[in-house]
Amino acid sequence: MNNFFDVIVVGGGHAGCEAAAVAANLGSSVLLISFDLTKLAQMSCNPSIGGIGKGQIVKEIDVLGGFTAKVTDLTTIQFRMLNKSKGPAMWSPRAQCDRMLYSLEWRKYIESIPNLYLWQDEVVDLKIDEHRQKVSEVITKSGVNFKCKAIVLTNGTFLNGKIHIGNKNFSGGRIGENASLLLSDKLTKLGIRIGRMKTGTPVRIDGRSVDFSKLIEQKPESSGKFSLNPKYISTLPQKSCFIAHTNKTVHDIIREGFDQSPLFSGIIKGIGPRYCPSIEDKVRTFHTKDSHQLFLEPEGVNTYEMYLNGFSSSLPVDIQIRALHEIEGFKNAMILRPGYAIEYDYFDPLQLTHTLSHKNFPNLFLAGQINGTTGYEEAAGQGLVAGVNANYFSTESEKKLILGRDQAYIGVLIDDLVTRGVDEPYRMFTSRAEYRILIRQDNVDERLLPIAINLGLTSNEDIERFNLKSKQLEILSGKIQNITVTPEEVNTYLETVGSSIIEQKKKLTEILSRPNVDLFNMLSYSSNLRNILEGFDREIIEHYIIKIKYKSYEQREKLMADKSKSLFDLKIPNNFDYTLINSLSIEAIQKLTKVKPITIGQAQKIPGVSPSDINVLLVYLGR
């Protein structure tokens, strides 16, 4: 049996699977060690991929040679583009997936890579070459040890995981699964700083017991996908989600359980996610609200199990069920398992470099929830970066994958982690990206394919597809740039959308740059313009229109970025009252008031203060 590998990945979640796959595809011999090989890339929480800020990460992973987008497309049972009421820079794709098929497709992909090997076991210790300050060996619980050139830790919530349900608590990484109890202590002895965090999950519901007539149906969109590769597409039946709401009675029952909540009694020490709080936390924090929105989501096409998004709880089981039965449509609801909270160890990401390697141990890479993040997407993005860089380290290559904040949401994520650290589970939002107009979900290939080509992360097929798209955009641009329109051709349409009419001929691009003008609708008003789009795919046309609309905004954003850098040392007045600025987020007001930064530069490094908040401060102080 071979016990030496270029790269060893510990943990088979989203971060671990992306890390192992990309390192192996780049040529490294890789061993993936996981507690349970039947649960690779398990969707431990909600059965969905993407969302605001997260969908952009998934599309970036796709262009950089990852597999999350592709397996999502293969197992999608509902697709929606979120934030469509806002500009394209805010659009975020999201898909409900078949939970069991998702994990199965990942397993099939992992097994298709020739130099990627699997081992089911628990890693309990690392052997350090003190002379070179490198990890030289992993020690497993079964007594089989493996040597390596580089190692990637992606242990998720399993390090000293403890599950809480009311006054009951027990060891576990997920309910029904063991925790890893030894590795954290070993790493602490190496001087690696460790903290404690908490997350949670809601009850799983028997869909046969729900009265769907009392709920609001949310139907899937007709089409949509993550991967740019057209061969990855779902053939599964598409399913609806359903919207429900809590009420005053539900909240009163939840309040009855406050004294039995480990969240409030002090039993749970870990910090929970601000943007995905438990239902009891929402009821207490937003005590003036009598209702909270919930989403009932299908777990798959061949199961009646459903996920009640927004009803995460660590309350006693009887309180959870009583409260559930008072929600409209759930009077007779049966559950498959209760909600619970889980505490786990994480490593302070300030100890890492931008390659996700540890500063004291250059061949030790960390990715996923153990870096203080939350979500499959954030984990997968880190896993890909860690896997790429672990491969390059093992081959002694000078190449590195480091993404800038103006290049990718993954770059924003990692830069936030390693320069600002975390004081609560980190979740990606579009507001965290100060260059979000530059790093939209629609231009992901333009941003990242050149990087992928340089690092050997893409295929000839991807390059050919991109070249064809670029050629079509060039031809379309050349055609539209030379077109002028008359008042007779466009004024009737402009009046219908509330846009200013024109008095003389104008460039068509000038009209299209207006935010409320839609080219496809405008063409129906002008027979002279209808033939200009013949021969072009709708996707190409839509992408070109977005580029036109954002041209001036991109220029303005770049100027703002330059100004932000020059004002890094701008002083903030003593005892500044941040509540005076309505445009600041509530989180930013709380954090800035607590920390009281002296300069804008210090304010930028406070976890929870987004680039958008900094820009608001710059405008306000500039006055």
C-alpha positions, -999 to 999 in steps of 0.1 A, spaced: 0 0 0 13 35 -9 16 57 21 32 88 4 13 115 -15 21 149 -29 -11 164 -12 -33 150 15 -67 166 21 -84 160 54 -122 163 53 -146 154 25 -170 184 25 -172 211 -1 -138 226 6 -121 191 8 -137 179 -25 -127 210 -44 -92 210 -30 -86 173 -37 -100 174 -72 -82 205 -84 -48 194 -69 -52 160 -86 -62 175 -119 -31 197 -118 -10 165 -116 -4 159 -78 -10 125 -63 -37 132 -38 -52 113 -8 -86 125 4 -93 113 40 -129 115 53 -149 101 82 -175 87 58 -169 83 21 -206 79 14 -212 115 23 -187 135 2 -198 171 -3 -227 164 20 -253 192 22 -254 193 59 -278 222 61 -301 236 34 -301 218 0 -292 248 -21 -262 263 -38 -257 300 -45 -275 331 -33 -266 367 -28 -228 370 -32 -225 332 -30 -237 325 -65 -209 346 -79 -184 325 -60 -198 293 -75 -195 307 -110 -159 318 -103 -151 283 -91 -164 269 -124 -141 291 -145 -111 283 -123 -115 245 -129 -137 235 -99 -167 213 -100 -193 228 -76 -212 246 -104 -212 216 -126 -226 192 -100 -252 218 -91 -264 220 -127 -267 182 -129 -288 181 -97 -308 213 -98 -346 209 -90 -352 247 -89 -333 276 -103 -338 313 -95 -319 345 -102 -321 366 -70 -321 404 -69 -335 408 -104 -352 440 -92 -318 456 -88 -290 461 -113 -271 432 -129 -241 437 -106 -264 425 -78 -280 396 -96 -271 363 -78 -280 328 -91 -294 302 -66 -304 266 -71 -322 240 -50 -305 207 -55 -314 170 -49 -294 165 -17 -286 128 -22 -279 130 -60 -256 160 -53 -233 140 -31 -235 110 -55 -224 132 -85 -195 145 -65 -185 109 -56 -186 99 -93 -165 129 -102 -139 123 -75 -136 86 -85 -131 96 -122 -98 113 -114 -70 87 -118 -44 101 -93 -69 109 -65 -73 82 -38 -98 78 -10 -93 67 26 -120 64 53 -106 73 87 -100 100 112 -68 121 113 -58 125 150 -24 141 148 2 157 125 39 150 125 61 181 122 95 183 107 108 209 132 140 215 112 120 227 82 88 237 100 67 216 78 40 189 82 56 156 72 30 130 81 -6 126 91 -15 101 119 -48 83 117 -70 67 143 -67 33 127 -29 33 129 -22 38 92 -1 69 87 6 88 55 34 110 45 30 141 22 46 172 7 15 194 15 -16 190 36 -50 207 34 -72 207 65 -110 211 57 -126 196 89 -158 217 88 -178 215 120 -162 182 132 -134 196 153 -146 191 189 -181 194 176 -209 195 202 -246 193 194 -272 211 215 -310 204 217 -325 222 247 -307 211 279 -293 180 260 -259 181 244 -235 155 231 -205 151 209 -210 151 171 -199 167 139 -234 164 124 -263 147 141 -257 109 140 -220 114 132 -189 114 153 -168 145 161 -130 148 157 -119 151 194 -81 149 192 -68 170 163 -76 204 178 -55 198 209 -26 187 188 -28 218 167 -30 240 197 3 226 209 18 237 177 9 273 185 -21 275 162 -48 298 176 -82 282 179 -116 297 188 -152 285 191 -181 291 168 -217 279 165 -241 272 137 -275 255 136 -301 238 114 -339 235 115 -364 206 117 -367 183 87 -404 179 78 -425 151 62 -439 169 32 -469 146 32 -481 162 65 -480 198 52 -511 216 40 -496 234 9 -529 252 2 -521 275 31 -486 283 18 -475 306 -10 -460 287 -39 -427 298 -53 -423 282 -88 -389 277 -104 -377 298 -133 -379 282 -167 -341 281 -172 -308 290 -156 -275 274 -147 -241 281 -131 -215 264 -152 -205 279 -185 -202 244 -200 -235 237 -217 -232 199 -213 -239 201 -176 -276 205 -173 -303 191 -151 -328 166 -165 -346 163 -131 -382 173 -126 -383 209 -114 -400 215 -80 -416 245 -62 -406 260 -29 -432 274 -5 -433 305 16 -448 304 52 -448 329 80 -446 327 118 -471 345 140 -476 359 175 -487 325 189 -456 309 175 -434 336 190 -451 332 224 -444 294 224 -408 301 215 -404 326 243 -416 299 267 -385 279 258 -360 307 264 -350 295 298 -343 261 283 -324 275 253 -286 267 254 -282 298 234 -294 321 262 -284 300 292 -247 303 285 -242 267 277 -233 276 241 -201 296 242 -195 298 204 -204 328 183 -233 322 159 -239 335 124 -254 370 124 -271 366 91 -286 331 97 -298 333 133 -319 307 151 -357 314 153 -354 320 191 -326 346 184 -348 363 158 -378 364 182 -357 379 210 -337 404 188 -367 416 168 -392 415 197 -415 440 180 -421 419 150 -450 395 150 -440 375 119 -409 361 102 -408 347 67 -399 310 63 -391 289 31 -402 253 28 -377 237 4 -377 202 -12 -347 179 -4 -350 160 -36 -372 145 -63 -375 110 -47 -381 120 -11 -408 137 9 -383 152 33 -383 190 33 -362 217 48 -378 247 67 -354 275 60 -355 302 86 -366 280 115 -332 269 128 -334 262 165 -317 246 195 -348 247 216 -362 215 233 -379 192 208 -414 196 223 -411 234 220 -400 232 184 -429 209 175 -455 230 194 -443 262 177 -442 245 143 -478 233 146 -490 269 151 -476 280 117 -502 282 90 -501 250 70 -482 230 95 -509 221 120 -504 183 115 -468 185 105 -446 154 112 -408 158 115 -380 135 106 -355 150 130 -354 181 152 -334 213 147 -302 216 167 -272 239 172 -236 228 169 -205 242 184 -171 236 168 -135 247 168 -121 271 141 -87 285 135 -80 322 135 -76 330 97 -52 359 106 -26 331 109 -29 325 71 -14 340 40 -34 348 9 -26 313 -5 -44 299 27 -11 284 39 -2 288 76 24 315 82 45 292 105 40 260 85 41 268 47 29 234 36 -1 234 59 -32 248 41 -66 255 58 -99 259 40 -136 260 48 -156 265 80 -124 259 101 -114 294 89 -144 309 105 -167 310 74 -202 297 69 -217 282 38 -209 256 11 -199 282 -14 -174 300 8 -159 267 17 -157 255 -19 -140 287 -30 -114 284 -2 -109 247 -10 -101 254 -46 -76 281 -38 -59 259 -11 -59 229 -34 -42 248 -63 -16 263 -40 -9 230 -22 -3 215 -56 22 242 -66 39 239 -32 43 202 -36 59 206 -70 81 235 -58 66 257 -84 68 295 -81 32 298 -93 5 308 -68 -33 315 -70 -40 348 -53 -70 367 -64 -75 404 -58 -106 421 -45 -111 437 -79 -108 402 -96 -132 379 -78 -155 375 -49 -132 347 -38 -105 373 -36 -127 395 -14 -135 365 8 -99 354 14 -86 390 18 -112 397 44 -103 365 63 -66 369 63 -64 407 68 -94 414 90 -100 381 107 -134 371 120 -154 376 152 -184 357 140 -191 332 111 -183 350 79 -209 350 51 -204 365 17 -226 394 5 -224 416 -25 -220 445 -1 -186 432 10 -172 437 -24 -163 474 -31 -157 465 -68 -190 446 -73 -197 463 -106 -164 450 -119 -169 414 -106 -204 407 -118 -217 372 -123 -221 378 -160 -185 386 -168 -169 358 -147 -151 343 -177 -136 376 -189 -123 382 -154 -109 348 -145 -103 327 -177 -69 344 -184 -58 334 -149 -71 299 -153 -52 295 -186 -20 308 -170 -23 283 -141 -34 254 -163 -68 251 -147 -89 251 -179 -95 230 -209 -92 237 -246 -130 234 -248 -134 262 -223 -109 284 -242 -126 278 -276 -160 286 -261 -146 319 -246 -129 329 -279 -161 323 -298 -181 344 -273 -154 372 -275 -156 372 -313 -194 374 -313 -193 403 -288 -168 421 -310 -190 417 -341 -221 428 -322 -203 458 -307 -190 469 -341 -226 466 -355 -244 485 -327 -217 512 -322 -224 525 -357 -262 527 -354 -280 560 -348 -317 562 -340 -342 589 -348 -369 603 -325 -396 586 -347 -380 552 -341 -376 553 -303 -397 581 -287 -429 561 -284 -410 534 -266 -391 558 -244 -424 574 -233 -438 540 -222 -409 534 -199 -407 569 -185 -375 578 -201 -367 612 -217 -376 615 -254 -349 626 -278 -352 657 -301 -326 646 -327 -307 616 -338 -287 598 -311 -263 569 -309 -281 536 -301 -255 529 -274 -264 562 -257 -301 551 -255 -292 516 -243 -270 530 -215 -302 543 -198 -311 520 -168 -348 515 -177 -343 509 -214 -346 473 -226 -333 466 -261 -356 437 -268 -387 456 -259 -376 487 -278 -372 466 -310 -409 457 -310 -416 494 -314 -392 499 -344 -394 477 -375 -361 494 -388 -341 480 -358 -355 445 -356 -330 429 -379 -299 441 -361 -298 412 -337 -302 384 -362 -275 357 -359 -267 365 -322 -275 344 -292 -297 361 -266 -270 355 -239 -244 374 -260 -268 403 -266 -277 405 -229 -241 405 -219 -233 433 -243 -261 454 -231 -250 450 -195 -215 462 -205 -230 493 -221 -251 501 -191 -222 497 -167 -195 515 -187 -197 548 -169 -204 532 -135 -172 511 -139 -152 542 -145 -167 559 -115 -160 529 -93 -124 528 -103 -121 565 -94 -137 558 -61 -113 529 -54 -83 553 -61 -98 579 -39 -103 553 -11 -67 544 -12 -56 580 -10 -79 586 20 -67 556 39 -53 578 66 -82 602 68 -90 608 105 -124 602 120 -135 628 147 -134 617 183 -168 603 196 -182 604 161 -220 595 162 -224 568 135 -261 567 140 -263 600 122 -256 582 89 -287 564 78 -269 547 49 -246 527 72 -257 491 79 -268 483 114 -239 460 118 -214 487 108 -229 512 132 -226 486 161 -190 477 152 -178 512 146 -194 525 178 -178 497 198 -143 499 183 -141 537 178 -115 537 149 -92 567 146 -88 566 108 -106 552 78 -78 527 74 -86 513 109 -123 512 101 -117 492 70 -101 464 90 -131 460 114 -149 427 107 -185 435 97 -177 470 83 -182 465 45 -165 484 17 -199 500 10 -199 513 46 -165 527 41 -176 545 9 -205 560 28 -181 572 55 -158 587 29 -187 606 13 -200 618 47 -166 629 60 -158 645 27 -186 670 33 
